Amino acid sequence: MINTEQILAKDNDGKPVWKFLVSELKPRGKYFTPFNIISVPIILIGLVLIVIRFIYGIGSVTNLTQEVPWGLWIGFDVVTGVAFAGGAYVITFMVYILNIKKYHSIVRVTVLNGFLAYVFYAGALLLDLGKPWNVINPIIGNNFGVSSVLFLVAWHFMLYMIAQLIEFSPAIAEWIGAKRARKILSSMTIAAVIFGITLSTLHQSGLGALYLMAKEKIHPLWYSEFIPILFFVSSIFAGLSMVIFEGSISQKVFSDQISEKNHKAHNGILHGLSKICAVTMFVYFFMQILTFIHGKRWNFIDTPMGYWYLTEMIGFVLLPMMLYYFSFRANNLFLIKLASIITMIGIIINRLNVTIIGFRWDAANPYYPSWMEIVVTLTVLFIEIWIFRWIVRRLPVLSESPSWVEEND
Amino acid sequence: MGINRLDFFKVLGLTGVSLAFGGKLNARQTKADQPELENEDQTEFVGILYDSTRCVGCQECEIVCAKTHGLPEPVDEPNPDIVRKTNETRRTVVNLYETTKDAMLVKTQCMHCNEPACASACLTQAMFKTKEGPVIWREDKCMGCRYCMVSCPYDVPKFEYHSSNPKIIKCDMCFDRVNEGSVPACVENCPAEALTFGTRRELIAEARRRINNDPDLYYDGIYGEHEAGGTGVLYISAVPFEELGLNTSLQKKSYPELTKGFLYSVPSIFILWPAVLLGMFKATKNNQNQEEND
C-alpha cells in the first residue's frame, strides 16, 4: 500500500465510473516534447487531406492509377503494418500456450500494440475504400464472397480485433476497478489466445495470398505461389523485431511506469527474443532460397531489379539474421537493437517490393506515392502513438496491476 | 490428462464451425470448376466473337456504347502511334496496330471470363458472373476496395478516382439488353458485322468455320478459347494475337485457380490449429503443475 488514495480511486469506491473516466481524459505530461512538436502539425495537415479525400475522391490525394489500384495506404499501412503487429500472436503463444513465464511482463504492451495497429490499419483501409459505407456488406451478407481471399482477411481482421480486445480487457477492468468483470474477462483469455493465433496464422498468410492472382503483374523475383507461407514466417520475426524496438523505446520513455524487477528482466527478454528471431529468419532465408531455385529466377539476377532483390536478401535478411545470432551469443544488447531495426527496414522493403515496387514494375507510368499519401500515413501512425501513450500512462500496461489483483494469472 | 467437458465442447464447436464453413467453400469452388454444370437449367454462357479482319475502325461500337451507358462520346481515333485504353469514361476502345500484314484493328473491352478473377476476388460479390455469362458489377454491394482491379489479368475494371461516390466502370455485355432477349449495343450496331453475339459454343464453332473456310486470311487460333481458363469474348484475326496487343502469355488455367490451394487449407487450419494449441496449452500447464508440486 504505497499510495492508498490512488488505489481507492481505482477501486471505484463510491465514485461513479464516468467521473473517473472524465478525470482520466485530462492530458498528462509535458506539452512541448519533440514528438508533439513534430506530430501535431502533421496530424493537422493529414486531417485536412482526409477531408479533401472524402469530398473530391481518392484521386485528389493519391497518385493511384488504373493499373496500380493499391498504393502506399494498402502496401505500407495495411500489409506492412499487420506484419509488424504479428508480435502479439507470437508472444501470447509463448506465454499462454507454451507457458514461458519469462515473457509475461511484455504480454500486455504487445497485445495493446497489436490491437491498436489493427484498429488503425483497418482504419487506414477505410480511407482507401471508394465506398467505405458499404464496408459492412461482407459482414451482414450483402453478399458473402467466400471465394475471395479478401473476404477471409476482412473477417479475420475483425474477429482478431475482438480477440485482442478480450486479451487486453483485464487491464481495462483493473483500470476502472471492476473486480468481478476482471475475473470473468481474464477467464476468457486462453480461448481468445487460441482463437487469435489461429486467425493470425491465416490472415498473415492471407495478406500474401491476396496477391496470388496478380501473377503477371508482380516481378517474378517476388511473385511465387509461396507468398502466403513467406508472409507468415516473416511476420514472426517482423513482429518480434517490433517488440524489441518498441520495448527498447518504452523502457526509456515510460521508465516511471516500469517496476525495478521488470526493468531488469527486460534485457533477458531481448536476449531470448533475439534467438527466436535468428532461428525464424534462418527458416525464412532458407525458404527464399528454395523459392528462388524452384522459380528458376537466375535469369533475373543480372538486372536492376535483381540487384535490388539481392540487396533485400543479403543486406536485410541474411545480415540481420547473423547479427541476431552473434548478438545472442555475445549477449550484446546494442547489436540486438540494431538487428531489430535492420530487420524492420527489411520487412518494409519486402512488403513494398511485393505490393508497390515490384507491382507493375514495367508500367509505362509507374506509381510513386504522393506527399499527401505519405502525410496521411504518418497521421495514422502518429495518432496511434498518441493513443498508445495515453493508454500506457493510465492503464496497468507496463506498470504493475493494482494490489487487489490476485497473483499468478 | 486435463481436458474437461467445457474444453471438449469448445474444440467441438470450433471444429463444427470450420467444417460447416469449409464445406460451403469447397462446394462453391467445385461448382466453379465446371461452369457448364453450374446451372440446373443448362443455360449456356453467351459471348461475343470479334473478327478483326472484318473491322473497319468506324468506332460505331464506341459511340453506341457511350450512348447506351451515358458516357461521353469518343473524341480521338484509332492511331497506330498511340495505344488507346479503356478508362472510367469508356468501356470499349478500338485500336490500330501496324502488323506484319498491314495495319490491323482490334477492339478491347471486358473479356467476360468463364471463371473471372475479379468475381472470385470480390468479397461482396459485387463483381458477379451471371449464369447467362456476362460479368456484371453491382453498385449497392461494392465497397470500392479495387481488389478486382488488382486481380484482373486484363486490367479491365476501371475506378472513378475523382468521385466521392466512385463506381467501377467496365463492359457488362449490355446485361440489361441481353436479359430482354436483345443483343449488346455494339453487336447490334456494328455496320461491318465484325461482332457476333451467341452462345460461347456456337461462337467457337463459327470461328473455326471461318478459319477453315479461309486459312490464307486467318491466323489459326481463337484468342479467348483457353486464355485465363476461357473467356466469353473471342477473337479471330489475320495475324498472331500478340501483334494486336493481346496478352498471349496469360496462363491457360483460370485465375481463381491460383488462390484455391490457399483457400482449401483454411478449413483444415481452422480445425487443426485450435486443437493443437489447446493440447499444447494443457501439456505445458500440467508440466508446470507438476513442477510446482515437486
Interface residues (C-beta under 8 A of the other chain):
Chain A: F54 I55 Y56 G57 I58 G59 S60 T62 L64 Q66 E67 P69 W70 F93 Y96 I97 L98 N99 D128 L129 G130 K131 P132 N134 V135 N137 P138 N142 N143 F144 G145 V146 S147 S148 V149 L150 F151 L152 A154 I190 A191 V193 I194 F195 I197 T198 T201 L202 S205 G206 A209 L210 Y211 L212 M213 A214 K215 E216 K217 E225 P228
Chain B: K10 L14 F21 K24 L25 R28 Q29 A32 K85 N87 E88 A117 S120 A121 C122 L123 T124 Q125 A126 D140 K141 C142 M143 G144 C145 R146 Y147 M149 V150 S151 P153 D155 K158 F159 E160 Y161 H162 S163 S164 N165 P166 N247 S249 L250 Q251 Y255 P256 L258 T259 G261 F262 L263 V266 I269 F270 W273 P274 L277 L278 M280 F281 T284 K285 N287 Q288
